[in-house]
């Protein structure tokens, strides 16, 4: 999770649909409105995409569009997503950078050793804010 250039970025990667994880993530984004520094509403997008790709702004496949203000969050049915999707393209790029690095590490893993594959890549400051890592809790 990163806070970069006025936006909160979170990489939520699951194999398969896990209902409670999706609900928790949407609640988390809805809850950050209280801490916003700007009054303008922000947009949270949720979509099912197995490749991690962003869709075009005018695509009809977005599963949920959550509008987050300072005092409320609500799902909206109509929203121009042009600026939102354009703003997320760098996030999409960083996500694929992380996947590429993970792929290189997995390929270099010694399959003969029998040890579990371990990596620190998702904890790299390119992908997660160091302040998040300073918080107590499981990793």
C-alpha positions as CSV (number, residue, x, y, z in Angstrom):
1,X,0.0,0.0,0.0
2,X,1.3,3.4,-1.0
3,X,0.2,7.0,-0.6
4,X,1.7,8.7,-3.6
5,X,0.8,12.0,-5.3
6,X,-2.4,12.4,-3.4
7,X,-3.7,8.9,-4.0
8,X,-4.0,5.8,-1.9
9,X,-2.8,2.7,-3.9
10,X,-3.4,-0.8,-2.8
11,X,-2.6,-4.0,-4.5
12,X,-5.1,-6.7,-3.7
13,X,-4.3,-9.9,-5.5
14,X,-6.3,-13.0,-5.1
15,X,-6.7,-16.3,-6.9
16,X,-10.4,-16.7,-7.1
17,X,-13.1,-14.5,-5.6
18,X,-13.0,-14.2,-1.9
19,X,-16.2,-12.4,-0.8
20,X,-15.1,-11.2,2.6
21,X,-11.7,-9.9,1.3
22,X,-13.6,-7.8,-1.3
23,X,-16.0,-6.5,1.4
24,X,-13.2,-5.7,3.7
25,X,-11.2,-3.8,1.0
26,X,-14.3,-1.8,0.0
27,X,-14.9,-0.9,3.6
28,X,-11.3,0.1,4.1
29,X,-11.5,2.5,1.1
30,X,-14.9,3.8,2.3
31,X,-13.4,4.5,5.7
32,X,-10.5,6.6,4.6
33,X,-12.8,9.4,3.6
34,X,-12.7,10.7,7.2
35,X,-8.9,11.3,6.7
36,X,-9.1,13.0,3.3
37,X,-7.4,16.4,3.1
38,X,-9.5,17.6,0.1
39,X,-13.2,17.9,-0.1
40,X,-13.6,16.6,-3.6
41,X,-14.9,13.0,-3.9
42,X,-12.5,10.3,-4.9
43,X,-13.3,7.1,-6.8
44,X,-12.6,3.5,-6.0
45,X,-13.0,0.9,-8.7
46,X,-13.6,-2.8,-8.3
47,X,-13.5,-5.1,-11.2
48,X,-12.8,-8.8,-11.8
49,X,-9.8,-9.2,-14.1
50,X,-7.5,-12.2,-13.9
51,X,-4.7,-10.4,-15.7
52,X,-4.6,-7.4,-13.4
53,X,-5.2,-5.1,-16.4
54,X,-7.2,-1.9,-16.1
55,X,-10.1,-1.6,-18.5
56,X,-10.9,1.4,-20.6
57,X,-12.7,4.2,-18.8
58,X,-15.9,3.6,-20.8
59,X,-16.0,-0.2,-20.4
60,X,-19.2,-1.6,-19.1
61,X,-17.6,-4.3,-17.0
62,X,-16.7,-2.4,-13.9
63,X,-18.4,-4.3,-11.0
64,X,-18.5,-1.4,-8.6
65,X,-17.7,2.3,-8.5
66,X,-17.4,3.7,-5.0
67,X,-17.5,7.4,-4.5
68,X,-15.7,8.4,-1.3
69,X,-16.2,11.8,0.3
70,X,-15.1,13.2,3.6
71,X,-18.3,12.2,5.4
72,X,-19.7,9.4,3.3
73,X,-19.1,6.7,0.7
74,X,-21.6,5.4,-1.7
75,X,-21.8,3.3,-4.8
76,X,-22.6,5.2,-7.9
77,X,-24.0,4.0,-11.2
78,X,-22.9,6.9,-13.4
79,X,-19.4,8.4,-13.2
80,X,-16.9,9.6,-15.9
81,X,-13.9,7.4,-15.2
82,X,-11.6,9.0,-17.8
83,X,-9.4,10.8,-15.2
84,X,-9.6,8.0,-12.7
85,X,-8.4,5.4,-15.1
86,X,-5.7,7.7,-16.5
87,X,-4.5,8.3,-12.9
88,X,-4.4,4.6,-12.2
89,X,-2.2,3.7,-15.3
90,X,1.1,4.3,-13.3
91,X,-0.3,2.0,-10.5
92,X,-1.0,-0.6,-13.2
93,X,2.5,-0.3,-14.4
94,X,4.0,-0.7,-10.9
95,X,1.8,-3.8,-10.4
96,X,3.2,-5.4,-13.5
97,X,6.8,-4.4,-12.4
98,X,6.2,-6.2,-9.2
99,X,4.8,-9.3,-11.0
100,X,7.8,-9.3,-13.4
101,X,10.3,-9.2,-10.5
102,X,8.4,-11.9,-8.7
103,X,8.5,-14.1,-11.8
104,X,12.3,-13.6,-12.1
105,X,12.8,-14.6,-8.5
106,X,10.6,-17.7,-8.8
107,X,12.4,-18.8,-11.9
108,X,15.7,-18.5,-10.0
109,X,14.5,-20.5,-7.1
110,X,16.2,-23.8,-6.4
111,X,13.5,-26.4,-7.0
112,X,15.8,-29.1,-5.7
113,X,16.1,-27.6,-2.2
114,X,12.4,-28.2,-1.3
115,X,12.2,-24.9,0.7
116,X,9.2,-22.7,0.4
117,X,9.6,-19.8,-2.0
118,X,10.2,-16.6,-0.1
119,X,10.5,-13.1,-1.4
120,X,10.8,-9.5,-0.1
121,X,9.7,-7.9,-3.4
122,X,6.2,-7.0,-2.3
123,X,7.7,-5.2,0.7
124,X,10.0,-3.1,-1.5
125,X,9.5,0.7,-1.1
126,X,8.6,0.8,-4.8
127,X,5.4,-1.2,-3.9
128,X,4.6,-0.4,-0.2
129,X,5.0,2.7,1.9
130,X,7.7,2.2,4.6
131,X,5.3,3.7,7.1
132,X,3.0,0.7,6.6
133,X,5.8,-1.7,7.3
134,X,6.6,0.1,10.6
135,X,3.1,-0.8,11.9
136,X,2.9,-3.9,14.2
137,X,1.1,-6.9,12.9
138,X,1.6,-10.0,10.8
139,X,3.5,-9.9,7.5
